[in-house]
Amino acid sequence: MNKPATILIVEDEAKIASLLRDYLEKVGGYQTRWVDRGDEAIGVFDEVSPDLVLLDLMLPGMDGLEVCKAIRSKSRVPVIMVTALVEEIDRLLGLELGADDYICKPFSPREVVARVKAVLRRTTLTSEAPLSGLQIDEEQHQASLNGRKLKLSPVEFALLSRLAAQPGRVFSRDQLMSSIYSDYRIVSDRTVDTHVKNLRRKLAESDSSTDLIESVYGVGYRLAT
């Protein structure tokens, strides 16, 4: 039987931390460890060696961005930032430091469990996708087709990773967007289609002999098997 993943929760509000622990343990089946100060988080991180970190942005001692930076200097373990600050500059800075996802307060604890599952699933994908010639390296955030690196935007990479996780499965536009936009923003079908169109074009530049992303009329998209 596989050992359950360990989630390190770095959150200074005890009520929120307790709620997260309850849901992650009882609903998600994970083990958890909680620390309420940023300047203590790295020591606990080294001690626990977690599989994922839920990291609040505003922390005493050291803020979440500095904690994320310290973690990234030594590990590629997935980090989900939890924050009430939704300004774009904070989100972009977090991504530059290597955060894997964002959850904005207030949030549903079940939504957090779903996010944790999704990030763990993405980051434990094998580097060789089940499609000949397509390689996806989640840690390096790179993808290649037939040995040629694909120059993908963050959204395009996340979209390809989501489709490649389950080749042949049809994903609706809503499912695709909810898995790659962490703030649950409202996007139109046209936005989704534009991302897919750009991704298809970049894939075709490496291999024009086949259309790897198939449209399913009235439903969504799937990766060809």
C-alpha positions in Angstrom: 0.0 0.0 0.0 1.4 3.4 -1.0 2.2 5.8 1.7 -0.1 8.9 1.6 1.4 12.1 0.5 2.5 14.6 3.2 1.3 18.2 2.9 3.1 21.0 4.7 0.7 23.8 5.6 2.3 27.2 6.2 -0.5 29.4 7.5 -0.6 31.8 10.5 -4.4 31.7 11.0 -5.1 28.7 13.2 -8.7 28.3 12.2 -7.9 28.2 8.5 -5.0 25.8 9.1 -7.2 23.5 11.2 -9.9 23.5 8.5 -7.3 22.7 5.8 -5.9 19.9 7.9 -9.3 18.3 8.5 -10.2 18.3 4.8 -6.8 17.2 3.5 -6.7 14.3 6.0 -10.3 13.2 6.0 -11.3 14.0 2.4 -8.0 13.8 0.6 -6.4 11.0 2.7 -3.1 13.0 3.1 -0.8 13.4 6.0 -0.3 17.0 7.2 2.1 19.1 9.1 1.4 22.7 10.1 3.7 25.6 10.9 2.4 29.2 11.5 5.6 31.2 10.9 7.5 31.8 7.7 10.9 31.9 9.4 10.2 28.4 10.8 8.9 26.9 7.6 12.2 26.0 6.0 13.4 24.0 9.1 10.1 22.1 9.2 10.3 21.6 5.4 13.8 20.0 5.8 12.5 17.8 8.7 9.3 16.6 7.0 10.4 16.4 3.3 6.7 17.1 2.2 5.3 16.1 -1.1 3.5 19.5 -1.5 3.5 22.8 0.4 0.4 25.0 0.9 2.0 28.4 1.5 0.2 31.5 2.7 1.6 34.7 1.3 1.3 37.0 4.4 3.2 35.4 7.3 5.0 36.5 10.4 8.8 36.3 10.4 9.2 35.8 6.6 6.6 36.3 3.9 5.5 33.5 1.6 7.4 34.8 -1.4 10.7 34.5 0.5 9.7 31.1 1.8 8.9 30.0 -1.7 12.3 31.3 -2.9 14.1 29.5 -0.2 12.3 26.2 -1.0 13.0 26.6 -4.7 16.7 27.1 -4.0 16.9 23.5 -2.8 13.8 21.6 -4.1 11.2 21.3 -6.9 8.5 20.1 -4.6 5.2 21.6 -5.7 4.1 24.8 -3.9 0.6 26.2 -3.9 0.4 29.8 -2.8 -2.7 30.7 -0.6 -3.4 34.4 -0.5 -6.0 37.1 -0.1 -3.9 39.5 -2.3 -5.0 39.2 -5.9 -3.0 42.0 -7.5 -1.3 40.8 -10.7 2.2 41.8 -9.5 2.0 39.4 -6.6 0.8 36.6 -8.8 3.5 37.1 -11.4 6.2 37.4 -8.8 5.0 34.1 -7.2 5.2 32.4 -10.6 8.7 33.7 -11.2 9.8 32.2 -7.9 8.4 28.9 -8.9 4.9 28.5 -7.3 2.9 25.8 -9.1 -0.6 27.2 -8.4 -2.6 29.8 -6.5 -5.6 29.6 -4.3 -7.3 32.9 -3.5 -9.0 33.6 -0.1 -11.8 33.1 0.6 -11.9 29.5 -0.7 -13.8 26.3 -0.3 -11.7 23.6 1.5 -13.0 21.0 -1.0 -11.6 23.2 -3.7 -8.2 23.2 -2.0 -8.3 19.4 -1.8 -9.1 19.3 -5.6 -6.2 21.7 -6.3 -3.8 19.6 -4.3 -4.8 16.5 -6.1 -4.5 18.2 -9.5 -1.0 19.6 -8.7 0.3 16.3 -7.3 -1.1 14.5 -10.4 0.6 16.9 -12.8 4.0 16.8 -11.0 4.1 13.1 -10.8 3.5 12.5 -14.5 6.3 10.5 -16.1 8.5 12.7 -18.3 7.6 10.5 -21.3 4.0 11.1 -22.3 2.1 8.1 -23.7 2.4 9.5 -27.2 5.4 8.7 -29.4 7.8 11.6 -29.6 6.1 13.9 -27.0 8.1 14.5 -23.9 6.9 16.6 -20.9 9.2 17.6 -18.1 7.1 19.1 -15.3 10.1 20.0 -13.1 11.9 22.0 -15.9 8.5 23.2 -17.2 9.6 22.2 -20.7 8.1 20.1 -23.5 9.5 18.7 -26.7 8.2 16.8 -29.8 10.5 14.6 -31.8 13.5 16.0 -30.0 12.6 19.6 -30.7 11.8 21.9 -27.7 8.5 23.6 -27.9 8.4 27.3 -27.0 5.2 27.3 -25.0 3.6 30.0 -22.8 2.8 29.0 -19.2 -0.9 28.5 -20.2 0.0 26.5 -23.3 2.3 24.2 -21.2 -0.3 23.7 -18.6 -2.9 22.9 -21.3 -0.7 20.4 -23.0 0.2 18.8 -19.6 -3.5 18.4 -18.8 -4.3 16.8 -22.1 -1.3 14.5 -22.0 -2.1 13.3 -18.5 -5.1 11.4 -20.0 -4.6 10.8 -23.7 -7.9 10.1 -25.5 -10.0 11.6 -22.7 -12.3 14.5 -23.9 -12.0 17.6 -21.8 -14.6 20.3 -21.9 -13.4 23.9 -22.2 -14.4 24.6 -18.6 -12.4 21.6 -17.4 -9.3 22.7 -19.2 -9.5 26.3 -18.0 -10.2 25.4 -14.4 -7.1 23.2 -14.4 -4.8 25.9 -15.8 -6.2 29.1 -14.3 -5.8 29.0 -10.5 -7.9 32.0 -9.8 -11.1 30.7 -11.4 -11.3 33.7 -13.7 -14.2 33.8 -16.2 -12.9 33.1 -19.7 -14.9 32.7 -22.9 -14.9 29.7 -25.2 -13.1 31.9 -27.7 -10.2 32.4 -25.2 -9.9 28.6 -24.8 -10.0 28.0 -28.5 -7.3 30.6 -29.0 -5.0 28.9 -26.6 -5.6 25.5 -28.3 -5.1 27.1 -31.8 -1.7 28.5 -30.7 -0.7 25.2 -29.1 -1.6 23.3 -32.2 0.4 25.7 -34.4 3.5 25.2 -32.2 3.1 21.4 -32.2 2.7 21.5 -36.0 6.0 23.4 -36.4 7.7 20.3 -34.9 5.6 17.7 -36.6 3.2 18.7 -39.3 2.3 15.1 -40.2 -0.4 14.7 -37.6 -2.9 16.8 -35.5 -2.1 15.9 -31.9 -5.0 17.8 -30.5 -8.4 16.7 -31.7 -11.6 18.7 -31.5 -14.8 16.9 -30.4 -17.7 18.9 -31.7 -19.9 20.3 -29.0 -17.8 18.9 -26.2 -14.1 20.0 -26.2 -10.7 18.7 -26.9 -8.5 15.5 -26.4 -5.0 14.5 -27.1 -4.7 11.9 -29.9 -3.6 8.5 -28.8 
